[in-house]
Amino acid sequence: MCESVKLITGSSALANLVGSYLHGRRCHFKDRIRVCMTKGGTPQGGVLSPVIYRLFHALVMDIPGRAVAQDVLVKTISYADDMIILIGCDSQEKLEEAITDIVGALERELPTFGLSMAREKSVILSNDLQDECFGIVVKRSIPFLGMRIDLSGRWAPHVEEAIRRGRVEAEVCRRLIGPEGVVRITPKAREVIRAHVAATLGYGIECWGDRPMFKGVKRRIDSLHHRLEKILIGIPVSGNPDLAVLLSDAKLTLYQRLCMRYGSWKLQNGYDIRKWWSKVVGGRYPAQAESWNHDRFEIGLQPKQFYIGDGTEVSSGYLRPGSTSFEQPDAIIFTDGSRRPYGDGNCAHVGAGFYSSDATIAWSSYKLPDYCSIDQAEEVAISMAARSVPARMGKRYLLAIDSRSVIQAIAGSRQSSLLVDIRREVLLKNLGLIWVRGHSTCYGNIWADLAARHGAYHGQMVMVEVPPSSGRLWVATLWTAVGQVITRVAKVYTVSGVLPHESGEDKYAN
């Protein structure tokens, strides 16, 4: 699990934090967070389990959709660290087959990330299946998010329960009021409390349907917002709500926060929210957001097109028979990226390269701008290797990549120009992707690594987009420099103001 966290985030500090917490040790992170776990094991509902879940969320959510046939409708919904899979099909046989495929895919792919599929903790909600299906309990209704969910058409959220939870969280804030009636919290702390109450109130808002448009729901949420503001400001609950609005420093109301969360969820899932937008926001839906162009190269790859195993399936330029579902390819192309920092560490020599024993492919190396990340170098190497494969040759080529995170990004739904180009080449030329261990005894990977290092200094220049990490670093560096200049100028003026002046000329000289 720690290795997967490090591959996804690129941060060894977070991986060390997770490792220390999992092994029951006291750990420190940036001298601010201190967590102590008395018993060993994976944290359940603790500090790090939501963090770990968010990291694996994008990877895990795509597994059910890729495991079933095309005539089966599958939609995956997430609430906090719970995952719900909705399955729609024509017959009970297809339903049982879809459940088998999904459970098998989860049990097969989750161990790659250090996770596991627990059938005893899962529940199937169905009216057609028996009491148990493939070791998973089948129920006709389940309690969830303060409501009872069944398949009788009454799957409605318990809005009253959500508002009650919000009122409970708001009342907890009364403990922050001092004995003299003075609220001892900073403006930033008040904003954090508002965000916490909004998150508690909106837990499971994806099930609300169109209820955020109802005037009654809006009035109830606004009433809760005014009550919370009175508590945070120190006004009696019986006070005038207009006074709380006048004195409040809230940037957004609770209702506005819920609308933002609900609207973003609708956009992410491809819903047409123009009608909802006009009623809730009170304006016309932005024209620039109406068109959303998709093509088949933006939705990732099928499971049969890539394989992530133990990294030893490829040796001596050949695929070990029976180790994967791939047929023995005509040639294997090894790719690799290189990044060697220099100077203060903010810049680096970045290169990409590939190698193949096939004479039509041979090897090539490329040089990238110094702001590129190692993942971009790996993606450029894969893209150039895929482009070098001749079209309509009747041969089967396999790309051997030593970065699992890059393969997962290509197979997933993350969008970038490089990833879309790679998917296009892979699908059009029927290429396969397989993970190999880097810096191992596989000579093909060693030659690809040498080609990438050569390209970092002498390769053909390839321009790519600036990664977000470099943009954040540039902005932070810029603000640091501006702060230093302001501090230096302030010191000069402070010293100049206290110097004695013997004449008016010296005064103006200073």
C-alpha positions as CSV (number, residue, x, y, z in Angstrom):
1,M,0.0,0.0,0.0
2,C,2.8,2.4,0.8
3,E,4.5,1.7,-2.5
4,S,1.2,2.4,-4.4
5,V,0.7,5.7,-2.4
6,K,4.2,6.8,-3.3
7,L,3.6,5.9,-7.0
8,I,0.4,7.9,-7.1
9,T,1.4,10.9,-5.2
10,G,5.1,11.0,-5.9
11,S,5.7,12.0,-2.2
12,S,7.8,9.8,0.0
13,A,6.8,11.8,3.1
14,L,3.1,10.7,2.7
15,A,4.2,7.2,2.2
16,N,6.3,7.3,5.3
17,L,3.4,8.7,7.2
18,V,1.1,5.9,6.1
19,G,3.8,3.3,6.8
20,S,4.4,4.6,10.4
21,Y,0.6,4.7,11.1
22,L,0.0,1.2,9.7
23,H,2.8,-0.3,11.8
24,G,1.5,1.2,15.1
25,R,4.3,3.8,15.6
26,R,4.1,7.4,16.6
27,C,4.7,9.5,13.5
28,H,5.3,13.2,12.8
29,F,4.6,15.0,9.5
30,K,6.0,18.5,9.0
31,D,6.1,18.9,12.8
32,R,2.4,19.5,12.9
33,I,0.6,16.2,12.7
34,R,1.2,13.6,15.3
35,V,-0.7,10.4,15.2
36,C,-0.4,7.5,17.6
37,M,-1.9,4.1,16.9
38,T,-2.0,1.7,19.9
39,K,-2.8,-1.4,17.9
40,G,-1.4,-2.6,14.6
41,G,-3.5,-3.0,11.5
42,T,-5.1,-0.8,8.9
43,P,-6.9,2.2,10.2
44,Q,-10.7,1.9,9.9
45,G,-12.4,5.3,10.0
46,G,-9.3,6.9,11.3
47,V,-7.1,9.8,10.2
48,L,-5.5,8.2,7.2
49,S,-8.2,5.9,5.8
50,P,-10.0,8.9,4.0
51,V,-6.7,10.1,2.6
52,I,-5.8,6.6,1.3
53,Y,-9.3,6.2,-0.2
54,R,-9.0,9.5,-2.1
55,L,-5.7,8.4,-3.6
56,F,-7.1,5.1,-4.8
57,H,-10.5,6.4,-5.7
58,A,-9.8,7.2,-9.4
59,L,-8.1,3.8,-9.8
60,V,-10.7,1.7,-8.1
61,M,-13.8,3.3,-9.6
62,D,-12.9,2.2,-13.1
63,I,-12.6,-1.5,-12.3
64,P,-16.4,-2.5,-12.3
65,G,-17.1,-0.8,-15.7
66,R,-14.2,-2.5,-17.4
67,A,-15.1,-6.0,-16.0
68,V,-18.6,-6.4,-17.5
69,A,-19.9,-6.9,-21.0
70,Q,-21.0,-4.0,-23.2
71,D,-24.8,-4.8,-22.9
72,V,-24.6,-4.4,-19.1
73,L,-25.1,-1.0,-17.6
74,V,-22.8,-0.3,-14.7
75,K,-22.5,3.0,-12.7
76,T,-20.2,3.4,-9.7
77,I,-21.2,5.9,-6.9
78,S,-19.0,6.9,-4.0
79,Y,-19.9,8.2,-0.6
80,A,-16.9,9.0,1.7
81,D,-15.1,5.6,1.8
82,D,-18.2,3.5,0.7
83,M,-18.7,2.4,-2.9
84,I,-22.0,1.5,-4.5
85,I,-22.2,-0.3,-7.8
86,L,-25.5,0.0,-9.7
87,I,-26.0,-2.8,-12.3
88,G,-28.7,-2.9,-15.0
89,C,-29.3,-5.8,-17.3
90,D,-32.0,-7.8,-19.1
91,S,-32.1,-11.0,-17.2
92,Q,-31.2,-12.6,-13.9
93,E,-28.5,-14.7,-15.6
94,K,-26.7,-11.6,-16.9
95,L,-27.0,-10.0,-13.4
96,E,-25.3,-13.0,-11.8
97,E,-22.7,-13.1,-14.5
98,A,-22.0,-9.3,-14.0
99,I,-21.7,-9.7,-10.2
100,T,-19.2,-12.6,-10.8
101,D,-17.2,-10.6,-13.2
102,I,-17.1,-7.5,-11.0
103,V,-16.2,-9.4,-7.8
104,G,-13.5,-11.3,-9.6
105,A,-12.1,-8.2,-11.1
106,L,-11.9,-6.5,-7.7
107,E,-10.3,-9.5,-6.1
108,R,-7.8,-9.7,-8.9
109,E,-6.8,-6.0,-9.3
110,L,-7.1,-4.6,-5.8
111,P,-4.1,-6.5,-4.5
112,T,-2.0,-4.7,-7.0
113,F,-2.7,-1.5,-5.0
114,G,-2.2,-3.2,-1.6
115,L,-6.0,-3.5,-1.0
116,S,-8.4,-6.4,-0.8
117,M,-12.0,-7.3,-1.6
118,A,-14.0,-8.4,1.5
119,R,-17.1,-10.4,0.5
120,E,-18.3,-10.6,4.1
121,K,-18.4,-6.8,4.4
122,S,-20.4,-6.4,1.1
123,V,-24.1,-6.3,0.6
124,I,-26.2,-7.0,-2.5
125,L,-29.5,-5.1,-2.8
126,S,-31.8,-7.0,-5.1
127,N,-35.4,-8.4,-5.3
128,D,-34.5,-11.2,-7.8
129,L,-31.6,-13.0,-6.2
130,Q,-31.6,-15.5,-3.4
131,D,-30.5,-14.8,0.2
132,E,-26.8,-15.2,-0.7
133,C,-24.9,-14.8,-4.0
134,F,-21.2,-15.8,-4.4
135,G,-20.6,-15.4,-0.7
136,I,-22.3,-12.0,-0.4
137,V,-25.5,-11.4,1.6
138,V,-28.5,-10.4,-0.5
139,K,-31.0,-8.0,1.2
140,R,-34.3,-6.4,0.1
141,S,-33.5,-3.1,1.8
142,I,-30.5,-1.5,3.6
143,P,-30.1,1.5,5.9
144,F,-27.8,4.0,4.5
145,L,-27.1,7.7,5.2
146,G,-30.0,7.9,7.6
147,M,-32.5,6.5,5.2
148,R,-33.9,3.2,4.1
149,I,-32.9,2.2,0.5
150,D,-34.9,-0.4,-1.4
151,L,-35.9,-1.1,-5.0
152,S,-39.6,-0.2,-4.7
153,G,-39.3,3.3,-6.2
154,R,-39.1,5.0,-2.8
155,W,-35.3,5.7,-2.9
156,A,-35.5,9.2,-1.5
157,P,-33.1,10.9,0.9
158,H,-34.0,11.7,4.4
159,V,-33.5,15.4,4.2
160,E,-34.8,15.9,7.8
161,E,-32.1,13.6,9.1
162,A,-29.4,15.5,7.2
163,I,-30.6,18.8,8.6
164,R,-30.7,17.2,12.1
165,R,-27.1,16.2,11.7
166,G,-26.2,19.7,10.6
167,R,-28.0,21.2,13.7
168,V,-26.1,18.8,16.0
169,E,-22.7,19.9,14.5
170,A,-23.7,23.5,14.8
171,E,-24.7,23.2,18.4
172,V,-21.3,21.6,19.2
173,C,-19.7,25.0,18.3
174,R,-21.4,26.5,21.4
175,R,-18.5,25.1,23.5
176,L,-16.2,27.6,21.8
177,I,-18.0,30.5,23.4
178,G,-16.2,31.9,26.5
179,P,-17.8,32.4,29.9
180,E,-18.2,36.1,29.1
181,G,-20.1,35.4,25.9
182,V,-17.1,36.1,23.7
183,V,-16.4,33.8,20.8
184,R,-12.7,32.8,21.0
185,I,-12.2,31.7,17.4
186,T,-10.5,33.3,14.4
187,P,-12.1,34.1,11.1
188,K,-10.2,31.3,9.5
189,A,-11.5,28.9,12.1
190,R,-15.1,30.1,11.5
191,E,-14.7,29.3,7.8
192,V,-13.4,25.8,8.6
193,I,-16.4,25.2,10.8
194,R,-18.8,26.4,8.1
195,A,-17.1,24.0,5.6
196,H,-17.4,21.1,8.1
197,V,-21.1,21.7,8.7
198,A,-21.7,21.9,5.0
199,A,-19.9,18.7,4.4
200,T,-21.9,17.0,7.2
201,L,-25.1,18.3,5.7
202,G,-24.2,17.3,2.2
203,Y,-23.1,13.8,3.0
204,G,-24.9,11.8,0.3
205,I,-26.3,14.8,-1.5
206,E,-25.9,12.8,-4.7
207,C,-29.1,11.0,-3.7
208,W,-31.1,14.1,-3.2
209,G,-32.4,14.2,-6.7
210,D,-33.9,17.6,-7.5
211,R,-34.7,18.5,-3.9
212,P,-32.1,21.3,-3.7
213,M,-34.5,23.2,-6.1
214,F,-37.4,23.0,-3.6
215,K,-38.1,26.3,-1.8
216,G,-38.9,24.4,1.4
217,V,-35.5,22.7,1.4
218,K,-33.7,26.0,0.7
219,R,-35.5,27.7,3.6
220,R,-34.6,24.9,6.0
221,I,-30.9,25.1,5.0
222,D,-30.9,28.9,5.2
223,S,-32.4,28.7,8.6
224,L,-29.6,26.4,9.7
225,H,-27.1,28.8,8.2
226,H,-28.5,31.7,10.2
227,R,-28.4,29.6,13.4
228,L,-24.8,28.7,12.8
229,E,-23.8,32.3,12.1
230,K,-25.5,33.4,15.3
231,I,-23.5,30.8,17.3
232,L,-20.2,31.8,15.6
233,I,-20.7,35.5,16.1
234,G,-22.1,35.3,19.6
235,I,-25.6,36.5,19.0
236,P,-28.4,34.8,20.9
237,V,-30.4,32.3,18.9
238,S,-33.5,34.4,19.4
239,G,-31.8,37.4,17.8
240,N,-32.8,39.0,14.5
241,P,-31.5,36.9,11.5
242,D,-30.8,40.2,9.6
243,L,-28.3,41.1,12.3
244,A,-26.4,37.9,11.8
245,V,-26.3,38.5,8.0
246,L,-25.0,42.1,8.7
247,L,-22.2,41.0,11.0
248,S,-21.3,37.7,9.3
249,D,-18.0,37.3,7.4
250,A,-19.1,34.1,5.6
251,K,-17.9,33.9,2.0
252,L,-20.7,31.4,1.1
253,T,-23.9,30.3,2.7
254,L,-24.5,26.6,3.5
255,Y,-27.0,26.4,0.6
256,Q,-24.5,27.9,-1.8
257,R,-21.9,25.3,-0.7
258,L,-24.3,22.5,-1.2
259,C,-25.3,23.8,-4.7
260,M,-21.6,23.9,-5.7
261,R,-21.1,20.3,-4.5
262,Y,-24.3,19.1,-6.2
263,G,-23.5,21.0,-9.4
264,S,-19.9,19.7,-9.7
265,W,-21.1,16.2,-9.2
266,K,-23.7,16.6,-11.9
267,L,-21.1,18.0,-14.3
268,Q,-18.6,15.2,-13.5
269,N,-21.2,12.5,-14.3
270,G,-22.3,14.1,-17.6
271,Y,-25.8,15.2,-16.5
272,D,-27.6,18.0,-18.4
273,I,-28.1,20.5,-15.6
274,R,-29.3,23.5,-17.6
275,K,-32.8,23.4,-16.1
276,W,-31.4,22.9,-12.6
277,W,-28.9,25.7,-13.1
278,S,-31.5,28.2,-14.2
279,K,-33.7,27.5,-11.2
280,V,-31.0,27.4,-8.5
281,V,-28.5,29.9,-9.8
282,G,-31.0,32.1,-11.3
283,G,-29.2,32.7,-14.6
284,R,-28.6,31.2,-18.0
285,Y,-26.2,28.3,-18.1
286,P,-22.8,29.4,-19.4
287,A,-22.5,28.8,-23.2
288,Q,-18.8,27.9,-23.1
289,A,-19.6,24.9,-20.9
290,E,-22.4,23.5,-23.0
291,S,-20.1,21.6,-25.5
292,W,-18.0,18.8,-24.1
293,N,-16.2,16.9,-26.8
294,H,-15.3,13.3,-26.1
295,D,-13.9,10.6,-28.3
296,R,-13.0,7.0,-27.8
297,F,-9.4,7.8,-27.0
298,E,-10.3,9.7,-23.8
299,I,-11.9,6.8,-21.9
300,G,-8.9,4.6,-21.2
301,L,-8.1,1.1,-22.3
302,Q,-9.8,-2.3,-21.9
303,P,-8.2,-4.8,-19.4
304,K,-7.1,-7.0,-22.3
305,Q,-4.8,-4.3,-23.6
306,F,-2.6,-3.9,-20.6
307,Y,-1.2,-6.1,-17.8
308,I,0.4,-5.3,-14.5
309,G,1.9,-8.3,-12.8
310,D,5.1,-8.9,-10.8
311,G,7.3,-7.4,-13.4
312,T,9.1,-10.6,-14.4
313,E,6.9,-11.7,-17.3
314,V,9.4,-10.3,-19.8
315,S,13.0,-11.6,-19.8
316,S,15.7,-11.7,-22.5
317,G,13.5,-9.9,-24.9
318,Y,10.7,-12.6,-24.8
319,L,7.4,-12.9,-23.1
320,R,7.3,-15.8,-20.7
321,P,4.7,-18.3,-22.0
322,G,1.5,-18.6,-20.0
323,S,2.4,-15.6,-17.7
324,T,-0.2,-13.3,-19.3
325,S,-3.1,-13.3,-21.7
326,F,-1.0,-11.8,-24.4
327,E,0.2,-13.9,-27.3
328,Q,3.9,-14.0,-28.0
329,P,4.6,-10.7,-29.8
330,D,6.8,-10.3,-32.8
331,A,8.8,-7.7,-31.0
332,I,8.9,-6.0,-27.6
333,I,9.7,-2.2,-27.3
334,F,11.2,-1.1,-24.0
335,T,10.6,2.5,-22.9
336,D,12.0,4.6,-20.2
337,G,12.4,8.2,-19.0
338,S,15.2,10.0,-17.2
339,R,15.3,13.1,-15.0
340,R,18.6,14.3,-13.4
341,P,18.3,17.5,-11.2
342,Y,21.1,20.0,-11.2
343,G,21.8,23.4,-9.6
344,D,19.3,24.2,-6.8
345,G,17.2,21.2,-7.7
346,N,14.4,23.1,-9.4
347,C,15.8,22.3,-12.9
348,A,16.8,19.0,-14.4
349,H,18.1,17.3,-17.5
350,V,15.1,15.4,-18.7
351,G,15.2,12.7,-21.5
352,A,13.1,9.9,-23.0
353,G,14.0,6.9,-25.0
354,F,13.0,3.5,-26.3
355,Y,14.8,0.4,-27.5
356,S,13.7,-2.7,-29.5
357,S,15.5,-5.6,-31.1
358,D,13.4,-5.2,-34.2
359,A,15.5,-3.5,-36.9
360,T,12.5,-1.4,-38.1
361,I,12.2,0.1,-34.6
362,A,15.8,0.1,-33.3
363,W,16.2,2.9,-30.7
364,S,15.7,6.6,-30.3
365,S,16.3,9.3,-27.7
366,Y,14.6,12.7,-27.0
367,K,15.4,15.7,-24.9
368,L,12.6,17.4,-22.9
369,P,12.4,20.9,-21.3
370,D,13.9,21.1,-17.8
371,Y,10.4,21.7,-16.2
372,C,9.1,18.3,-17.2
373,S,8.3,15.6,-14.6
374,I,9.5,12.0,-14.7
375,D,5.9,10.8,-15.6
376,Q,5.9,13.2,-18.6
377,A,9.3,11.7,-19.7
378,E,7.8,8.2,-19.5
379,E,4.8,9.2,-21.5
380,V,6.9,10.9,-24.2
381,A,8.9,7.7,-24.5
382,I,5.8,5.6,-24.8
383,S,4.2,8.0,-27.4
384,M,7.3,8.1,-29.5
385,A,7.7,4.3,-29.4
386,A,4.1,3.8,-30.4
387,R,4.5,6.2,-33.3
388,S,7.5,4.3,-34.5
389,V,5.5,1.2,-35.0
390,P,4.6,0.9,-38.7
391,A,0.9,0.9,-39.5
392,R,-0.6,-2.2,-41.3
393,M,2.4,-4.4,-40.8
394,G,0.5,-7.4,-39.6
395,K,2.8,-7.7,-36.6
396,R,2.0,-7.7,-32.9
397,Y,4.1,-5.3,-30.8
398,L,4.2,-5.1,-27.0
399,L,5.3,-2.0,-25.1
400,A,7.3,-2.8,-21.9
401,I,7.1,0.0,-19.4
402,D,8.8,0.2,-16.0
403,S,6.3,2.7,-14.5
404,R,3.0,1.3,-13.1
405,S,1.6,4.8,-12.4
406,V,1.9,5.7,-16.1
407,I,0.2,2.5,-17.2
408,Q,-2.6,3.2,-14.8
409,A,-2.9,6.7,-16.1
410,I,-3.1,5.5,-19.7
411,A,-5.6,2.8,-18.8
412,G,-7.7,5.3,-16.7
413,S,-9.7,8.3,-17.6
414,R,-7.3,11.1,-16.7
415,Q,-7.0,13.7,-19.5
416,S,-3.9,15.2,-21.1
417,S,-2.6,15.6,-24.6
418,L,0.1,13.0,-24.1
419,L,-2.3,10.4,-22.7
420,V,-4.8,10.9,-25.4
421,D,-2.1,10.5,-28.1
422,I,-0.9,7.3,-26.5
423,R,-4.4,5.8,-26.3
424,R,-4.9,6.7,-30.0
425,E,-1.8,5.0,-31.1
426,V,-2.4,2.0,-28.9
427,L,-5.9,1.4,-30.1
428,L,-5.3,2.1,-33.8
429,K,-2.2,-0.1,-33.9
430,N,-3.5,-2.8,-31.5
431,L,-0.5,-2.5,-29.1
432,G,-0.2,-4.1,-25.7
433,L,1.2,-2.6,-22.5
434,I,3.0,-4.6,-19.8
435,W,4.8,-3.5,-16.7
436,V,8.5,-4.6,-16.2
437,R,10.7,-4.0,-13.2
438,G,13.0,-1.1,-13.7
439,H,16.8,-1.4,-13.3
440,S,16.5,-5.2,-13.2
441,T,18.3,-7.9,-15.2
442,C,16.1,-7.3,-18.3
443,Y,18.6,-6.0,-20.8
444,G,15.9,-4.3,-22.9
445,N,15.0,-2.0,-20.0
446,I,18.7,-1.3,-19.4
447,W,19.2,-0.2,-23.1
448,A,16.0,2.0,-22.9
449,D,17.4,3.6,-19.7
450,L,20.7,4.4,-21.5
451,A,18.8,5.8,-24.4
452,A,16.8,8.1,-22.1
453,R,19.9,9.3,-20.3
454,H,21.6,10.0,-23.7
455,G,18.5,11.9,-24.8
456,A,18.6,14.1,-21.7
457,Y,21.8,15.7,-23.1
458,H,22.0,15.0,-26.8
459,G,18.5,13.9,-27.9
460,Q,16.1,15.5,-30.3
461,M,14.1,18.3,-28.6
462,V,10.4,17.6,-27.9
463,M,8.1,20.3,-26.4
464,V,5.4,19.2,-24.0
465,E,3.0,21.1,-21.8
466,V,4.0,22.5,-18.4
467,P,2.9,20.1,-15.5
468,P,0.8,21.5,-12.7
469,S,3.6,20.8,-10.2
470,S,6.0,23.1,-12.0
471,G,3.4,25.8,-12.2
472,R,2.8,25.7,-8.5
473,L,6.6,25.8,-7.9
474,W,7.0,28.8,-10.1
475,V,4.2,30.7,-8.4
476,A,5.6,29.9,-5.0
477,T,9.1,31.0,-6.1
478,L,7.7,34.2,-7.5
479,W,5.8,35.1,-4.3
480,T,8.9,34.3,-2.3
481,A,11.0,36.7,-4.4
482,V,8.4,39.4,-4.2
483,G,8.2,39.0,-0.4
484,Q,12.0,39.3,-0.2
485,V,12.0,42.5,-2.3
486,I,9.2,44.1,-0.2
487,T,11.1,43.2,3.0
488,R,14.3,44.6,1.7
489,V,12.7,47.9,0.5
490,A,10.9,48.2,3.9
491,K,14.2,47.9,5.7
492,V,15.8,50.5,3.5
493,Y,13.1,53.0,4.1
494,T,13.0,52.3,7.9
495,V,16.8,52.9,8.2
496,S,16.6,56.0,6.0
497,G,13.8,57.5,8.1
498,V,15.9,57.4,11.4
499,L,19.2,58.7,10.0
500,P,20.1,62.3,11.2
501,H,20.1,65.0,8.5
502,E,22.5,67.9,8.8
503,S,21.1,69.8,5.9
504,G,18.1,69.8,3.6
505,E,20.4,68.6,0.8
506,D,21.4,65.5,2.8
507,K,17.8,64.9,3.6
508,Y,16.8,64.8,-0.1
509,A,19.9,62.7,-0.9
510,N,18.6,60.0,1.5
